[in-house]
């Protein structure tokens, strides 16, 4: 009887480990290039993202009208969260993006200071020269 309980306990632990591993593999795939659009106070503007993904962690670069900024964040299932840090004349500024991923599109909100805006992104198509 004790042996059966021990075996069942070990099987339960093994099953839980498999379930956690499978859940970790269900993170959205965001590796690659994206065109991100924000409707700002002066109209719509687009920036490009280059993202490298390692499991749930992401890093990369945002390129836009204010130059290049480093990007760091995470993907948890279909949820994405990342920050970029910009150097400004007033010092370093962190901008926080949260949203969801659905295939080749993402959408969410960006928070910078007291301001919040909606953003959307579409995966860029690779150029034919690649």
N, CA, C and O atoms as CSV, one atom per row, in Angstrom:
chain,resi,resn,atom,element,x,y,z
A,1,UNK,N,N,0.824,-1.200,0.000
A,1,UNK,CA,C,0.000,0.000,0.000
A,1,UNK,C,C,0.866,1.261,0.000
A,1,UNK,O,O,0.640,2.185,-0.781
A,2,UNK,N,N,1.886,1.281,0.915
A,2,UNK,CA,C,2.772,2.440,0.965
A,2,UNK,C,C,3.539,2.592,-0.339
A,2,UNK,O,O,3.804,3.707,-0.788
A,3,UNK,N,N,3.892,1.471,-0.940
A,3,UNK,CA,C,4.626,1.505,-2.206
A,3,UNK,C,C,3.760,2.109,-3.304
A,3,UNK,O,O,4.246,2.894,-4.119
A,4,UNK,N,N,2.472,1.746,-3.329
A,4,UNK,CA,C,1.549,2.284,-4.334
A,4,UNK,C,C,1.382,3.801,-4.175
A,4,UNK,O,O,1.333,4.529,-5.166
A,5,UNK,N,N,1.294,4.270,-2.933
A,5,UNK,CA,C,1.141,5.698,-2.673
A,5,UNK,C,C,2.397,6.439,-3.138
A,5,UNK,O,O,2.307,7.510,-3.738
A,6,UNK,N,N,3.559,5.864,-2.856
A,6,UNK,CA,C,4.820,6.492,-3.273
A,6,UNK,C,C,4.909,6.557,-4.796
A,6,UNK,O,O,5.323,7.576,-5.350
A,7,UNK,N,N,4.526,5.487,-5.468
A,7,UNK,CA,C,4.567,5.466,-6.931
A,7,UNK,C,C,3.584,6.488,-7.505
A,7,UNK,O,O,3.915,7.203,-8.450
A,8,UNK,N,N,2.385,6.558,-6.942
A,8,UNK,CA,C,1.401,7.534,-7.407
A,8,UNK,C,C,1.893,8.965,-7.170
A,8,UNK,O,O,1.678,9.846,-8.002
A,9,UNK,N,N,2.542,9.186,-6.050
A,9,UNK,CA,C,3.088,10.514,-5.760
A,9,UNK,C,C,4.157,10.896,-6.767
A,9,UNK,O,O,4.186,12.033,-7.238
A,10,UNK,N,N,5.027,9.969,-7.100
A,10,UNK,CA,C,6.078,10.237,-8.071
A,10,UNK,C,C,5.486,10.493,-9.451
A,10,UNK,O,O,5.953,11.370,-10.178
A,11,UNK,N,N,4.464,9.733,-9.811
A,11,UNK,CA,C,3.798,9.947,-11.096
A,11,UNK,C,C,3.139,11.328,-11.154
A,11,UNK,O,O,3.171,11.994,-12.189
A,12,UNK,N,N,2.542,11.752,-10.034
A,12,UNK,CA,C,1.907,13.065,-9.987
A,12,UNK,C,C,2.945,14.175,-10.165
A,12,UNK,O,O,2.698,15.141,-10.887
A,13,UNK,N,N,4.090,14.043,-9.520
A,13,UNK,CA,C,5.162,15.033,-9.660
A,13,UNK,C,C,5.663,15.057,-11.098
A,13,UNK,O,O,5.887,16.134,-11.652
A,14,UNK,N,N,5.841,13.911,-11.702
A,14,UNK,CA,C,6.289,13.813,-13.081
A,14,UNK,C,C,5.276,14.460,-14.026
A,14,UNK,O,O,5.657,15.198,-14.934
A,15,UNK,N,N,4.002,14.189,-13.816
A,15,UNK,CA,C,2.947,14.765,-14.656
A,15,UNK,C,C,2.915,16.293,-14.522
A,15,UNK,O,O,2.724,17.001,-15.510
A,16,UNK,N,N,3.100,16.791,-13.307
A,16,UNK,CA,C,3.130,18.234,-13.090
A,16,UNK,C,C,4.316,18.855,-13.811
A,16,UNK,O,O,4.178,19.912,-14.426
A,17,UNK,N,N,5.475,18.217,-13.746
A,17,UNK,CA,C,6.663,18.727,-14.443
A,17,UNK,C,C,6.433,18.766,-15.952
A,17,UNK,O,O,6.818,19.732,-16.611
A,18,UNK,N,N,5.814,17.735,-16.499
A,18,UNK,CA,C,5.500,17.725,-17.936
A,18,UNK,C,C,4.518,18.828,-18.302
A,18,UNK,O,O,4.669,19.480,-19.335
A,19,UNK,N,N,3.516,19.037,-17.462
A,19,UNK,CA,C,2.529,20.081,-17.735
A,19,UNK,C,C,3.177,21.457,-17.710
A,19,UNK,O,O,2.865,22.293,-18.558
A,20,UNK,N,N,4.069,21.715,-16.761
A,20,UNK,CA,C,4.759,22.996,-16.688
A,20,UNK,C,C,5.665,23.200,-17.893
A,20,UNK,O,O,5.739,24.305,-18.430
A,21,UNK,N,N,6.346,22.162,-18.319
A,21,UNK,CA,C,7.212,22.248,-19.496
A,21,UNK,C,C,6.383,22.531,-20.751
A,21,UNK,O,O,6.786,23.328,-21.598
A,22,UNK,N,N,5.242,21.886,-20.866
A,22,UNK,CA,C,4.372,22.109,-22.026
A,22,UNK,C,C,3.822,23.532,-22.014
A,22,UNK,O,O,3.730,24.170,-23.062
A,23,UNK,N,N,3.457,24.032,-20.837
A,23,UNK,CA,C,2.942,25.395,-20.741
A,23,UNK,C,C,4.013,26.404,-21.131
A,23,UNK,O,O,3.710,27.410,-21.773
A,24,UNK,N,N,5.252,26.150,-20.754
A,24,UNK,CA,C,6.342,27.054,-21.108
A,24,UNK,C,C,6.551,27.101,-22.617
A,24,UNK,O,O,6.962,28.129,-23.155
A,25,UNK,N,N,6.273,26.003,-23.297
A,25,UNK,CA,C,6.449,25.956,-24.740
A,25,UNK,C,C,5.291,26.614,-25.479
A,25,UNK,O,O,5.369,26.805,-26.693
A,26,UNK,N,N,4.226,26.962,-24.777
A,26,UNK,CA,C,3.062,27.569,-25.406
A,26,UNK,C,C,3.165,29.083,-25.507
A,26,UNK,O,O,2.192,29.741,-25.878
A,27,UNK,N,N,4.336,29.656,-25.179
A,27,UNK,CA,C,4.496,31.098,-25.315
A,27,UNK,C,C,4.438,31.489,-26.789
A,27,UNK,O,O,4.955,30.790,-27.661
A,28,UNK,N,N,3.801,32.616,-27.038
A,28,UNK,CA,C,3.737,33.138,-28.410
A,28,UNK,C,C,5.150,33.326,-28.937
A,28,UNK,O,O,6.071,33.627,-28.178
A,29,UNK,N,N,5.312,33.148,-30.223
A,29,UNK,CA,C,6.606,33.336,-30.881
A,29,UNK,C,C,6.669,34.754,-31.429
A,29,UNK,O,O,5.900,35.113,-32.321
A,30,UNK,N,N,7.579,35.557,-30.901
A,30,UNK,CA,C,7.675,36.957,-31.320
A,30,UNK,C,C,9.039,37.305,-31.911
A,30,UNK,O,O,9.310,38.470,-32.202
A,31,UNK,N,N,9.897,36.300,-32.089
A,31,UNK,CA,C,11.189,36.514,-32.737
A,31,UNK,C,C,10.997,37.195,-34.079
A,31,UNK,O,O,10.090,36.832,-34.829
A,32,UNK,N,N,11.819,38.159,-34.392
A,32,UNK,CA,C,11.776,38.747,-35.727
A,32,UNK,C,C,11.567,40.243,-35.729
A,32,UNK,O,O,11.819,40.926,-34.736
A,33,UNK,N,N,11.104,40.740,-36.860
A,33,UNK,CA,C,10.915,42.173,-37.086
A,33,UNK,C,C,9.435,42.523,-37.095
A,33,UNK,O,O,8.612,41.797,-37.653
A,34,UNK,N,N,9.112,43.647,-36.467
A,34,UNK,CA,C,7.736,44.103,-36.337
A,34,UNK,C,C,7.647,45.587,-36.651
A,34,UNK,O,O,8.593,46.336,-36.406
A,35,UNK,N,N,6.511,46.013,-37.194
A,35,UNK,CA,C,6.196,47.430,-37.376
A,35,UNK,C,C,5.155,47.798,-36.329
A,35,UNK,O,O,4.032,47.295,-36.360
A,36,UNK,N,N,5.530,48.681,-35.398
A,36,UNK,CA,C,4.670,49.068,-34.286
A,36,UNK,C,C,4.129,50.470,-34.542
A,36,UNK,O,O,4.897,51.382,-34.848
A,37,UNK,N,N,2.814,50.651,-34.421
A,37,UNK,CA,C,2.162,51.943,-34.650
A,37,UNK,C,C,1.486,52.426,-33.379
A,37,UNK,O,O,0.848,51.656,-32.661
A,38,UNK,N,N,1.639,53.713,-33.118
A,38,UNK,CA,C,0.992,54.366,-31.977
A,38,UNK,C,C,0.290,55.606,-32.496
A,38,UNK,O,O,0.861,56.361,-33.283
A,39,UNK,N,N,-0.933,55.820,-32.067
A,39,UNK,CA,C,-1.658,57.034,-32.419
A,39,UNK,C,C,-1.365,58.063,-31.331
A,39,UNK,O,O,-2.009,58.070,-30.281
A,40,UNK,N,N,-0.394,58.927,-31.589
A,40,UNK,CA,C,0.034,59.919,-30.614
A,40,UNK,C,C,-0.735,61.222,-30.744
A,40,UNK,O,O,-1.617,61.343,-31.594
A,41,UNK,N,N,-0.407,62.194,-29.908
A,41,UNK,CA,C,-1.110,63.476,-29.935
A,41,UNK,C,C,-0.880,64.250,-31.241
A,41,UNK,O,O,-1.677,65.115,-31.603
A,42,UNK,N,N,0.201,63.936,-31.933
A,42,UNK,CA,C,0.492,64.597,-33.205
A,42,UNK,C,C,0.240,63.681,-34.392
A,42,UNK,O,O,0.803,63.883,-35.468
A,43,UNK,N,N,-0.605,62.675,-34.200
A,43,UNK,CA,C,-0.930,61.749,-35.275
A,43,UNK,C,C,-0.275,60.393,-35.089
A,43,UNK,O,O,0.397,60.140,-34.090
A,44,UNK,N,N,-0.483,59.535,-36.062
A,44,UNK,CA,C,0.018,58.165,-36.021
A,44,UNK,C,C,1.504,58.143,-36.388
A,44,UNK,O,O,1.929,58.828,-37.318
A,45,UNK,N,N,2.288,57.353,-35.654
A,45,UNK,CA,C,3.679,57.169,-36.044
A,45,UNK,C,C,4.052,55.707,-35.886
A,45,UNK,O,O,3.502,54.995,-35.045
A,46,UNK,N,N,4.994,55.271,-36.706
A,46,UNK,CA,C,5.410,53.876,-36.737
A,46,UNK,C,C,6.879,53.762,-36.366
A,46,UNK,O,O,7.703,54.590,-36.754
A,47,UNK,N,N,7.187,52.718,-35.607
A,47,UNK,CA,C,8.550,52.397,-35.221
A,47,UNK,C,C,8.784,50.932,-35.553
A,47,UNK,O,O,7.832,50.160,-35.669
A,48,UNK,N,N,10.025,50.551,-35.704
A,48,UNK,CA,C,10.296,49.140,-35.991
A,48,UNK,C,C,10.919,48.471,-34.773
A,48,UNK,O,O,11.734,49.058,-34.062
A,49,UNK,N,N,10.512,47.234,-34.559
A,49,UNK,CA,C,11.049,46.417,-33.472
A,49,UNK,C,C,11.817,45.261,-34.072
A,49,UNK,O,O,11.389,44.657,-35.055
A,50,UNK,N,N,12.943,44.963,-33.481
A,50,UNK,CA,C,13.673,43.738,-33.784
A,50,UNK,C,C,13.755,42.991,-32.464
A,50,UNK,O,O,14.330,43.486,-31.494
A,51,UNK,N,N,13.173,41.788,-32.433
A,51,UNK,CA,C,13.069,41.036,-31.182
A,51,UNK,C,C,13.774,39.697,-31.312
A,51,UNK,O,O,13.595,38.974,-32.293
A,52,UNK,N,N,14.576,39.381,-30.306
A,52,UNK,CA,C,15.153,38.048,-30.160
A,52,UNK,C,C,14.485,37.410,-28.941
A,52,UNK,O,O,14.375,38.033,-27.885
A,53,UNK,N,N,14.045,36.168,-29.100
A,53,UNK,CA,C,13.322,35.477,-28.033
A,53,UNK,C,C,14.093,34.256,-27.580
A,53,UNK,O,O,14.586,33.476,-28.394
A,54,UNK,N,N,14.191,34.099,-26.256
A,54,UNK,CA,C,14.802,32.929,-25.638
A,54,UNK,C,C,13.809,32.420,-24.599
A,54,UNK,O,O,13.836,32.840,-23.442
A,55,UNK,N,N,12.929,31.505,-25.028
A,55,UNK,CA,C,11.876,31.022,-24.125
A,55,UNK,C,C,10.895,32.132,-23.843
A,55,UNK,O,O,10.251,32.651,-24.754
A,56,UNK,N,N,10.780,32.501,-22.564
A,56,UNK,CA,C,9.848,33.554,-22.165
A,56,UNK,C,C,10.497,34.939,-22.185
A,56,UNK,O,O,9.793,35.943,-22.076
A,57,UNK,N,N,11.814,35.013,-22.322
A,57,UNK,CA,C,12.508,36.306,-22.293
A,57,UNK,C,C,12.695,36.852,-23.704
A,57,UNK,O,O,12.971,36.112,-24.648
A,58,UNK,N,N,12.535,38.166,-23.818
A,58,UNK,CA,C,12.782,38.826,-25.090
A,58,UNK,C,C,13.717,40.005,-24.876
A,58,UNK,O,O,13.755,40.609,-23.804
A,59,UNK,N,N,14.466,40.312,-25.916
A,59,UNK,CA,C,15.290,41.515,-25.930
A,59,UNK,C,C,15.392,41.958,-27.374
A,59,UNK,O,O,15.082,41.197,-28.290
A,60,UNK,N,N,15.822,43.176,-27.572
A,60,UNK,CA,C,15.942,43.662,-28.936
A,60,UNK,C,C,16.142,45.151,-28.992
A,60,UNK,O,O,16.703,45.764,-28.084
A,61,UNK,N,N,15.661,45.729,-30.099
A,61,UNK,CA,C,15.843,47.150,-30.361
A,61,UNK,C,C,14.576,47.735,-30.957
A,61,UNK,O,O,13.924,47.114,-31.796
A,62,UNK,N,N,14.237,48.932,-30.516
A,62,UNK,CA,C,13.171,49.707,-31.135
A,62,UNK,C,C,13.848,50.838,-31.897
A,62,UNK,O,O,14.663,51.574,-31.341
A,63,UNK,N,N,13.503,50.970,-33.180
A,63,UNK,CA,C,14.057,52.035,-34.019
A,63,UNK,C,C,12.924,52.949,-34.436
A,63,UNK,O,O,11.899,52.498,-34.945
A,64,UNK,N,N,13.119,54.236,-34.215
A,64,UNK,CA,C,12.076,55.181,-34.568
A,64,UNK,C,C,12.627,56.567,-34.783
A,64,UNK,O,O,13.826,56.755,-34.989
A,65,UNK,N,N,11.744,57.522,-34.732
A,65,UNK,CA,C,12.125,58.904,-35.023
A,65,UNK,C,C,13.074,59.488,-33.979
A,65,UNK,O,O,13.697,60.522,-34.220
A,66,UNK,N,N,13.188,58.841,-32.831
A,66,UNK,CA,C,14.111,59.311,-31.798
A,66,UNK,C,C,15.336,58.419,-31.676
A,66,UNK,O,O,16.020,58.439,-30.653
A,67,UNK,N,N,15.616,57.645,-32.704
A,67,UNK,CA,C,16.798,56.792,-32.695
A,67,UNK,C,C,16.498,55.387,-32.204
A,67,UNK,O,O,15.343,54.968,-32.137
A,68,UNK,N,N,17.556,54.671,-31.863
A,68,UNK,CA,C,17.448,53.285,-31.408
A,68,UNK,C,C,17.403,53.230,-29.885
A,68,UNK,O,O,18.103,53.980,-29.203
A,69,UNK,N,N,16.570,52.331,-29.361
A,69,UNK,CA,C,16.466,52.132,-27.917
A,69,UNK,C,C,16.443,50.643,-27.620
A,69,UNK,O,O,15.820,49.875,-28.353
A,70,UNK,N,N,17.122,50.219,-26.538
A,70,UNK,CA,C,17.095,48.802,-26.165
A,70,UNK,C,C,15.724,48.394,-25.637
A,70,UNK,O,O,15.017,49.185,-25.012
A,71,UNK,N,N,15.373,47.155,-25.900
A,71,UNK,CA,C,14.084,46.583,-25.512
A,71,UNK,C,C,14.353,45.339,-24.683
A,71,UNK,O,O,15.199,44.524,-25.051
A,72,UNK,N,N,13.643,45.179,-23.566
A,72,UNK,CA,C,13.721,43.973,-22.734
A,72,UNK,C,C,12.327,43.643,-22.237
A,72,UNK,O,O,11.533,44.541,-21.956
A,73,UNK,N,N,12.025,42.336,-22.126
A,73,UNK,CA,C,10.716,41.972,-21.628
A,73,UNK,C,C,10.490,40.484,-21.565
A,73,UNK,O,O,11.431,39.690,-21.566
A,74,UNK,N,N,9.204,40.112,-21.508
A,74,UNK,CA,C,8.811,38.712,-21.386
A,74,UNK,C,C,7.564,38.436,-22.217
A,74,UNK,O,O,6.796,39.334,-22.564
A,75,UNK,N,N,7.402,37.148,-22.519
A,75,UNK,CA,C,6.190,36.640,-23.145
A,75,UNK,C,C,5.670,35.536,-22.238
A,75,UNK,O,O,6.415,34.629,-21.868
A,76,UNK,N,N,4.399,35.611,-21.881
A,76,UNK,CA,C,3.773,34.596,-21.026
A,76,UNK,C,C,2.495,34.157,-21.720
A,76,UNK,O,O,1.462,34.820,-21.620
A,77,UNK,N,N,2.574,33.022,-22.431
A,77,UNK,CA,C,1.442,32.598,-23.247
A,77,UNK,C,C,1.259,33.594,-24.378
A,77,UNK,O,O,2.162,33.789,-25.192
A,78,UNK,N,N,0.089,34.226,-24.433
A,78,UNK,CA,C,-0.176,35.240,-25.452
A,78,UNK,C,C,0.080,36.658,-24.937
A,78,UNK,O,O,-0.083,37.622,-25.686
A,79,UNK,N,N,0.475,36.796,-23.678
A,79,UNK,CA,C,0.721,38.119,-23.100
A,79,UNK,C,C,2.169,38.526,-23.327
A,79,UNK,O,O,3.088,37.720,-23.183
A,80,UNK,N,N,2.354,39.793,-23.685
A,80,UNK,CA,C,3.695,40.330,-23.878
A,80,UNK,C,C,3.849,41.572,-23.020
A,80,UNK,O,O,2.918,42.361,-22.861
A,81,UNK,N,N,5.042,41.728,-22.472
A,81,UNK,CA,C,5.374,42.906,-21.672
A,81,UNK,C,C,6.822,43.252,-21.980
A,81,UNK,O,O,7.705,42.399,-21.884
A,82,UNK,N,N,7.064,44.505,-22.348
A,82,UNK,CA,C,8.444,44.926,-22.555
A,82,UNK,C,C,8.594,46.400,-22.244
A,82,UNK,O,O,7.632,47.168,-22.258
A,83,UNK,N,N,9.827,46.766,-21.965
A,83,UNK,CA,C,10.150,48.164,-21.725
A,83,UNK,C,C,11.257,48.581,-22.677
A,83,UNK,O,O,12.077,47.774,-23.114
A,84,UNK,N,N,11.249,49.853,-22.978
A,84,UNK,CA,C,12.377,50.440,-23.696
A,84,UNK,C,C,12.873,51.588,-22.834
A,84,UNK,O,O,12.110,52.189,-22.078
A,85,UNK,N,N,14.146,51.880,-22.954
A,85,UNK,CA,C,14.740,52.974,-22.203
A,85,UNK,C,C,15.329,53.962,-23.193
A,85,UNK,O,O,16.145,53.606,-24.042
A,86,UNK,N,N,14.903,55.199,-23.068
A,86,UNK,CA,C,15.392,56.267,-23.954
A,86,UNK,C,C,16.203,57.262,-23.120
A,86,UNK,O,O,15.826,57.612,-22.002
A,87,UNK,N,N,17.307,57.701,-23.684
A,87,UNK,CA,C,18.077,58.776,-23.083
A,87,UNK,C,C,17.548,60.090,-23.633
A,87,UNK,O,O,17.477,60.276,-24.848
A,88,UNK,N,N,17.177,60.999,-22.742
A,88,UNK,CA,C,16.642,62.296,-23.137
A,88,UNK,C,C,17.482,63.394,-22.485
A,88,UNK,O,O,18.288,63.110,-21.600
A,89,UNK,N,N,17.304,64.626,-22.909
A,89,UNK,CA,C,18.024,65.723,-22.249
A,89,UNK,C,C,17.703,65.824,-20.757
A,89,UNK,O,O,18.483,66.390,-19.991
A,90,UNK,N,N,16.565,65.280,-20.348
A,90,UNK,CA,C,16.159,65.303,-18.934
A,90,UNK,C,C,16.547,64.020,-18.191
A,90,UNK,O,O,16.139,63.811,-17.049
A,91,UNK,N,N,17.327,63.177,-18.839
A,91,UNK,CA,C,17.743,61.921,-18.219
A,91,UNK,C,C,17.107,60.723,-18.890
A,91,UNK,O,O,16.412,60.855,-19.897
A,92,UNK,N,N,17.347,59.566,-18.331
A,92,UNK,CA,C,16.844,58.314,-18.881
A,92,UNK,C,C,15.344,58.185,-18.606
A,92,UNK,O,O,14.864,58.563,-17.538
A,93,UNK,N,N,14.611,57.646,-19.588
A,93,UNK,CA,C,13.154,57.492,-19.472
A,93,UNK,C,C,12.763,56.077,-19.884
A,93,UNK,O,O,13.140,55.614,-20.961
A,94,UNK,N,N,12.013,55.396,-19.033
A,94,UNK,CA,C,11.546,54.042,-19.332
A,94,UNK,C,C,10.091,54.091,-19.771
A,94,UNK,O,O,9.249,54.727,-19.137
A,95,UNK,N,N,9.818,53.401,-20.872
A,95,UNK,CA,C,8.466,53.352,-21.427
A,95,UNK,C,C,8.019,51.899,-21.400
A,95,UNK,O,O,8.749,51.015,-21.850
A,96,UNK,N,N,6.825,51.646,-20.877
A,96,UNK,CA,C,6.333,50.280,-20.642
A,96,UNK,C,C,5.213,49.916,-21.608
A,96,UNK,O,O,4.225,50.638,-21.741
A,97,UNK,N,N,5.391,48.771,-22.282
A,97,UNK,CA,C,4.411,48.240,-23.230
A,97,UNK,C,C,3.836,46.940,-22.683
A,97,UNK,O,O,4.584,46.068,-22.241
A,98,UNK,N,N,2.519,46.808,-22.709
A,98,UNK,CA,C,1.861,45.552,-22.373
A,98,UNK,C,C,0.858,45.241,-23.473
A,98,UNK,O,O,0.316,46.150,-24.101
A,99,UNK,N,N,0.611,43.951,-23.705
A,99,UNK,CA,C,-0.352,43.610,-24.740
A,99,UNK,C,C,-0.495,42.117,-24.928
A,99,UNK,O,O,-0.086,41.316,-24.088
A,100,UNK,N,N,-1.088,41.768,-26.059
A,100,UNK,CA,C,-1.303,40.369,-26.405
A,100,UNK,C,C,-0.803,40.113,-27.826
A,100,UNK,O,O,-0.774,41.002,-28.678
A,101,UNK,N,N,-0.414,38.867,-28.038
A,101,UNK,CA,C,0.090,38.433,-29.338
A,101,UNK,C,C,-0.913,37.462,-29.931
A,101,UNK,O,O,-1.420,36.576,-29.242
A,102,UNK,N,N,-1.196,37.636,-31.213
A,102,UNK,CA,C,-2.063,36.717,-31.935
A,102,UNK,C,C,-1.462,36.506,-33.317
A,102,UNK,O,O,-1.695,37.295,-34.234
A,103,UNK,N,N,-0.689,35.439,-33.458
A,103,UNK,CA,C,-0.050,35.160,-34.743
A,103,UNK,C,C,0.941,36.233,-35.124
A,103,UNK,O,O,1.936,36.447,-34.432
A,104,UNK,N,N,0.666,36.915,-36.238
A,104,UNK,CA,C,1.561,37.951,-36.748
A,104,UNK,C,C,1.119,39.356,-36.376
A,104,UNK,O,O,1.518,40.328,-37.017
A,105,UNK,N,N,0.286,39.468,-35.329
A,105,UNK,CA,C,-0.137,40.791,-34.846
A,105,UNK,C,C,-0.022,40.853,-33.326
A,105,UNK,O,O,-0.099,39.841,-32.630
A,106,UNK,N,N,0.162,42.062,-32.845
A,106,UNK,CA,C,0.164,42.334,-31.411
A,106,UNK,C,C,-0.618,43.630,-31.200
A,106,UNK,O,O,-0.711,44.466,-32.099
A,107,UNK,N,N,-1.175,43.782,-30.006
A,107,UNK,CA,C,-1.819,45.037,-29.655
A,107,UNK,C,C,-1.813,45.185,-28.147
A,107,UNK,O,O,-1.751,44.202,-27.407
A,108,UNK,N,N,-1.880,46.435,-27.705
A,108,UNK,CA,C,-1.874,46.667,-26.268
A,108,UNK,C,C,-1.838,48.141,-25.942
A,108,UNK,O,O,-2.276,48.981,-26.728
A,109,UNK,N,N,-1.300,48.446,-24.753
A,109,UNK,CA,C,-1.184,49.830,-24.305
A,109,UNK,C,C,0.269,50.123,-23.964
A,109,UNK,O,O,1.024,49.240,-23.556
A,110,UNK,N,N,0.634,51.376,-24.142
A,110,UNK,CA,C,1.960,51.853,-23.785
A,110,UNK,C,C,1.777,52.924,-22.715
A,110,UNK,O,O,0.925,53.805,-22.837
A,111,UNK,N,N,2.583,52.834,-21.674
A,111,UNK,CA,C,2.509,53.772,-20.558
A,111,UNK,C,C,3.815,54.549,-20.493
A,111,UNK,O,O,4.887,53.956,-20.364
A,112,UNK,N,N,3.733,55.862,-20.582
A,112,UNK,CA,C,4.911,56.704,-20.412
A,112,UNK,C,C,4.507,57.891,-19.558
A,112,UNK,O,O,3.726,58.746,-19.976
A,113,UNK,N,N,5.053,57.925,-18.361
A,113,UNK,CA,C,4.629,58.944,-17.400
A,113,UNK,C,C,3.164,58.749,-17.061
A,113,UNK,O,O,2.724,57.637,-16.769
A,114,UNK,N,N,2.409,59.846,-17.104
A,114,UNK,CA,C,0.973,59.792,-16.838
A,114,UNK,C,C,0.159,59.517,-18.087
A,114,UNK,O,O,-1.068,59.447,-18.018
A,115,UNK,N,N,0.814,59.362,-19.222
A,115,UNK,CA,C,0.128,59.165,-20.495
A,115,UNK,C,C,0.033,57.688,-20.852
A,115,UNK,O,O,0.942,56.905,-20.577
A,116,UNK,N,N,-1.066,57.331,-21.459
A,116,UNK,CA,C,-1.269,55.963,-21.933
A,116,UNK,C,C,-1.888,56.026,-23.327
A,116,UNK,O,O,-2.822,56.788,-23.578
A,117,UNK,N,N,-1.346,55.212,-24.219
A,117,UNK,CA,C,-1.839,55.149,-25.597
A,117,UNK,C,C,-1.979,53.690,-26.000
A,117,UNK,O,O,-1.389,52.803,-25.383
A,118,UNK,N,N,-2.770,53.450,-27.044
A,118,UNK,CA,C,-2.889,52.110,-27.602
A,118,UNK,C,C,-1.848,51.935,-28.702
A,118,UNK,O,O,-1.504,52.883,-29.408
A,119,UNK,N,N,-1.354,50.708,-28.834
A,119,UNK,CA,C,-0.405,50.398,-29.903
A,119,UNK,C,C,-0.807,49.111,-30.589
A,119,UNK,O,O,-1.462,48.251,-29.999
A,120,UNK,N,N,-0.405,48.991,-31.843
A,120,UNK,CA,C,-0.587,47.760,-32.603
A,120,UNK,C,C,0.727,47.463,-33.309
A,120,UNK,O,O,1.513,48.369,-33.585
A,121,UNK,N,N,0.955,46.205,-33.596
A,121,UNK,CA,C,2.162,45.827,-34.324
A,121,UNK,C,C,1.830,44.686,-35.268
A,121,UNK,O,O,0.998,43.827,-34.973
A,122,UNK,N,N,2.503,44.700,-36.412
A,122,UNK,CA,C,2.379,43.630,-37.400
A,122,UNK,C,C,3.776,43.140,-37.723
A,122,UNK,O,O,4.719,43.922,-37.840
A,123,UNK,N,N,3.889,41.830,-37.865
A,123,UNK,CA,C,5.177,41.252,-38.219
A,123,UNK,C,C,5.566,41.756,-39.604
A,123,UNK,O,O,4.765,41.723,-40.538
A,124,UNK,N,N,6.802,42.220,-39.723
A,124,UNK,CA,C,7.322,42.694,-41.019
A,124,UNK,C,C,7.607,41.508,-41.895
A,124,UNK,O,O,8.051,40.464,-41.419
A,125,UNK,N,N,7.357,41.661,-43.159
A,125,UNK,CA,C,7.690,40.613,-44.122
A,125,UNK,C,C,9.158,40.748,-44.474
A,125,UNK,O,O,9.638,41.857,-44.710
A,126,UNK,N,N,9.877,39.640,-44.513
A,126,UNK,CA,C,11.282,39.739,-44.904
A,126,UNK,C,C,11.397,40.227,-46.342
A,126,UNK,O,O,10.553,39.931,-47.189
A,127,UNK,N,N,12.455,40.976,-46.595
A,127,UNK,CA,C,12.641,41.465,-47.964
A,127,UNK,C,C,13.032,40.307,-48.872
A,127,UNK,O,O,13.553,39.293,-48.407
A,128,UNK,N,N,12.783,40.461,-50.152
A,128,UNK,CA,C,13.063,39.385,-51.098
A,128,UNK,C,C,14.562,39.174,-51.295
A,128,UNK,O,O,14.963,38.175,-51.892
A,129,UNK,N,N,15.399,40.091,-50.808
A,129,UNK,CA,C,16.835,39.946,-50.955
A,129,UNK,C,C,17.451,39.088,-49.861
A,129,UNK,O,O,18.650,38.812,-49.903
A,130,UNK,N,N,16.666,38.661,-48.889
A,130,UNK,CA,C,17.207,37.848,-47.793
A,130,UNK,C,C,17.196,36.389,-48.127
A,130,UNK,O,O,17.617,35.567,-47.313
